[in-house]
């Protein structure tokens, strides 16, 4: 089962990119972030016309997540539990097909400027995610937590780590919160297969970051042991970043023996 995460950076602005990607790469399951659309205005035909089932959790103008699958989606949860006042559309989860996998798609808050209220929200959100991961891990069903984490885990995950030293994506508190997630028993799928440096998933539109490979790795697929045992491959698909009107992110993939 080929599973991808892709921050599309606006589903309407990136409609041609999304359609081409689905045609050429054909994921079995994918989670999208920053769809930037309310549910009723999401261009569902791009996905459903290609034979996918689709669930969205949208928000006007920004944020928004979606999950699509060639198999039916069941037991959909929209919104990260733990704070009923949080209206930001950043979390969706669903069981795939006959129940052999549950996937959680997430768009973790950026947190800048830090310190400040936005950074406090980011850290509080990560605490809520930790609690949700712990709850879900009481099941033996393989779990995948995939999305734009807005976390640079280690210096080797940035072309120029010194440039990110004070950024919310790389601050010590952010990286410590990410380590706490991993300590629950999650595995960074890409690093299981590719421990080498210079593997990135985001290149800013500014200052020629893409042609200079001045990137960072912030899009992750984190696996429970039950999913990691089935991992056969993991990779970053860089080609879509070079297409016309691309997202500033590019898809990250895993292949599970399911």
N, C-alpha and C positions, 0 to 999 in steps of 0.2 A: 504494500500500500504506500503510494507516494503522497506525502503530506508537505504542504508548503505554507509559509507565512509571507505576506506581502503587504507592506504599508503602501497603499496605492496613491495616497496624497490627493484625494478627490476623485470619486468614482466617475463623475460626469466629465471632468477635465481629462481623465485618463481612460475614457471608454474604449478608444481604439487600442491602446496599450493592453488593457485588460482582455479584450476580445482576442487579440493576437496571441497573447500569452497563453490563454486557455486553449487555443487551437494548436499552438506549437508545443507546449509543455505538458498539457493534459494532466493536471494533478488529479488524484483520486479524492483528496480532501484539501481544502485551503481555507485559511483564515485571512481576512483583510482588515486593515486598520486605516484610520482617517478616511472613511468613506465620505464624510462631510455631506450627509444627506439624511433627511428624515425617512422613516421606513416607507411611507406611502409614495415618496418620490424617487425611491431607488430604482434605477433602470434594470429591473429584474430580467428583462428579455435577453440582455447580454449573457447572462448566466444560464437561465432556464432553457433558452433555445439551444444550448449546447448539452442539454441532458442532465444538468445538475439540480439537486435540491438546494434550497437557499433559506437561511434565516438571518435576519438583520437586527441590529440594535443601534438605531440611528439617532442623530442629533443635527439640528439645522446649522450648517455653516462650518462646523468643526467636529473633531472627535468622530465617533461612530465605528462600529466593528461589525463584521459579518462572517458567517461560516457557510461554506458550500461543500457539497459532497455528491459523488455519484450514487451513493446509497442513501436511503432515507435518514432523516435526522429526527431524533426522539429526545424527550425530556429536556427541552431547551430552557436554559436559565439566562435571563438578561439582567445585567447589573451585578456588581460585586457585593456580596452580602456584608453587613456590618455597619452600615451607615445609611439609614433611610433618607437622610437629607441630601445625599449625594446624587445629583441628577445627571452627572456626566456619563456619557455612553462609552464605556471603556472595557466592558467585559461581556463575553458571551460564552456559553458552554453548551455542549450537546453530545449525545451518545450517537455513535455511527452505526447504522445498519442493525445487525442482530445483537448489539451490545458488547462486541469484542473490543471496543475502544471508546473512551470519552476524551473529547478534546475541549480545551479552554482557550479561546482567543482573547488576547488582551492588548490594550494600548495604555501602557503605564504612563503616568503624568511626567511631563518634561521636568518641571520643578524650577526652572529659571524665572526670575533671578533668585539666586541663593546666597545667603540666607534670606528668608522672608516667607510670607504666607503660602506662596505656591510651592516652596520647598517643603514646608511643613505638611502640606496636603500630599505631596509625593511620598514622604516617609510614612505618613499615616495610612495611605493607600497600600503601601508595601506591607505594613503590619496586617491589614485586613486580608491581603492576598495570602500571607503566611497562614493565617487562621483558616482560610478557605482550602488551601492546599492540604493542611493537616486533616481537615474534615473529609475531604475527598479520598485521601490516602487510606482511610479505614476500609475501603473496598479493595479487592484484588484485581479489579479491572485495570488494564493498562491505561495510563493517563499521559496526555501530552499538553503542556502549557506553552503555547506558541504565540509570538507576537513581537511588537515593538516595545521592548522593555525600557528604552531610554536609559540604559545602564551600559557603561563601558566597564566590563568586569576587571580587566587587568591592563597594565601599560602596553602589553603586546597587542591589545585590541584596538589600538589607535596608531596611525602613522606618525603622529606628533603628540605623544601623550602630554608633553609639557604645556601644549596649547590648551588643554582641557583641565588643567589642574584645579581651577576654582569653579569649574562648571558643575551644574547639578547632576550631570550624567556621570561624573567621575569623582565627585567629592568622597572623602573617606566614609561618611555616613551612608552614602548611597551604596557603595561597594560592600560595606558591612551588612547592610540589609539584604543585598543579593546573596551574600555568603550564608546568611541565616536561612534563606529559602533553600539553597543547595543542601544545607545541613539537615534538612528534613528528609533527605534521601532522593533529591533530584539530580539528574545528570545532564550536563550541557552537551547535547547531541553532537554539535559540530566539533567540539574539542575532543570528544571521544574518538572521532575519526581523523581529525586534522589538528594536531597540537602545534603545527608550525605557525609562524607569524605571517603578517601581511594578508590576512583574510578579513575583509570588511563587507558591510552590508549597506552603508550609507555614505554618500558623498555629497557635500553641500553644493547647491547651485552656484554659489559664489566662488570667485577667485580661482577658477579652473581646477577645482578639487578632483573632479573625475579624471581628466587626462593625466594629472599628476599622481593619481592613486592616493590622494590625501584623504583617506577614509577612516571610518570607525566601525566597530562591530557592535551594534546595539539591538539587532533582531535575533532572537534566540528561540530555540525549541528545547524546552526542558522536559525530561522524561523521568517517570518513576522507574523503579527497577524492573517492573513487569514489562514496561515498554522498551527500556534499554536492552533487555535480554533479546528483543526481537529486532534491534537496529542492525540493518545491513549496509547502510550508506548514509552520508550526510554531505551536503555541499551548498555553495552559494552560486546562484545563477546570475552572472554578471551581465549577460547580453542585453536584457531589457533596459539597463541604465544607459545604453548607447542609442536607444531608439529615439524617434522624434517625440517631443513633448513627454519625456520620461518622468517617473517619480524620482525623488532624490534617494529613495531606498530601492533595493532590488530583492528578488525572492530568495529565501533560504529554505532548504529542503531537507527532508529525511525520507528514508525508505524503510518501512517496517515489514517484517515477515508475518503478515496477518492475512 
